C-alpha cells in the first residue's frame, strides 16, 4: 500500500489577484467596492481520490450561473433602480415645478 500526501491548492485568477492587491487612490473599482462590498463568487471544494484515498483537495470557483453572487447583483440592481427613480423625480419636479 502506497502512502499519499494530502495537499490543498487555492488558486485565484490573475485578474482577481490584481484587483485585490490594487488599492491606491480613489478609483472607480474602489468606490464600487466601498459602496456595494466585494463581489465574491461562490467556491466549491474538489477532492481527488485514488484507490479510495484523497490525494488532492482544491477550491475552485463554481462555474456558470450557479457561482454568481446574486445578493451582490440584486443590491446593485436595486441601487440602480432607486437612482433612476430619483432622477426621474428630480427631472419631473424641474420640468413641472
C-alpha positions in Angstrom: 0.0 0.0 0.0 1.4 3.4 -1.0 1.4 6.5 1.2 -0.3 9.5 -0.3 0.1 13.1 0.7 -2.9 15.4 1.0 -2.4 18.9 -0.1 -4.6 21.9 -0.7 -4.3 24.2 -3.8 -6.0 27.5 -3.7 -6.0 29.3 -7.0 -7.0 32.9 -7.5 -7.2 34.1 -11.1 -4.7 36.7 -12.1 -7.3 39.4 -12.7 -8.9 38.8 -9.3 -5.5 38.9 -7.6 -4.6 42.2 -9.3 -8.0 43.7 -8.3 -7.5 42.6 -4.6 -3.9 44.0 -4.4 -4.6 47.3 -6.2 -5.9 49.7 -3.6 -4.4 53.1 -4.5 -6.3 56.3 -4.8 -10.0 56.8 -5.4 -10.5 54.6 -8.4 -13.9 53.6 -9.7 -13.3 50.0 -8.6 -12.6 51.2 -5.1 -15.7 53.4 -5.0 -17.9 50.5 -6.1 -16.2 48.1 -3.6 -16.8 50.7 -0.8 -20.4 51.3 -1.8 -21.6 47.7 -2.5 -18.9 45.5 -0.8 -16.7 42.9 -2.5 -18.2 40.8 -5.2 -17.4 37.2 -4.1 -18.3 34.4 -6.4 -19.1 31.0 -4.8 -16.4 28.4 -4.4 -16.5 24.7 -4.2 -14.1 22.2 -2.7 -13.0 19.5 -5.1 -11.3 16.4 -3.7 -9.4 14.0 -6.0 -9.4 10.3 -4.9 -7.0 7.5 -5.9 -7.7 4.0 -4.6 -10.3 5.4 -2.2 -7.8 7.8 -0.6 -8.0 11.5 -1.1 -4.8 12.7 -2.9 -5.7 16.4 -3.6 -8.1 19.0 -2.3 -8.7 22.1 -4.4 -11.0 25.1 -4.1 -12.5 26.2 -7.4 -15.0 28.8 -8.4 -18.4 27.3 -9.1 -18.8 27.5 -12.9 -21.7 29.2 -14.7 -24.7 31.0 -13.3 -24.7 28.9 -10.1 -21.4 30.6 -9.0 -22.7 34.1 -9.2 -23.1 36.3 -6.1 -26.8 37.1 -6.6 -27.1 39.0 -3.3 -24.4 41.5 -4.5 -26.0 41.7 -8.0 -29.5 42.3 -6.5 -28.2 45.0 -4.3 -26.5 46.7 -7.3 -29.8 46.4 -9.3 -31.9 47.9 -6.5 -29.4 50.8 -6.2 -29.7 51.5 -9.9 -33.5 51.4 -9.7 -33.5 53.8 -6.8 -31.1 56.1 -8.6 -33.2 56.0 -11.8 -36.4 56.8 -9.8 -34.6 59.7 -8.0 -33.5 61.3 -11.3 -37.0 60.8 -12.8 -38.5 62.5 -9.7 -35.9 65.4 -9.9 -36.5 65.8 -13.6 -40.3 65.9 -13.2 -40.0 68.5 -10.4 -37.7 70.7 -12.5 -39.9 70.3 -15.6 -43.2 71.0 -13.9 -42.0 73.0 -10.9 
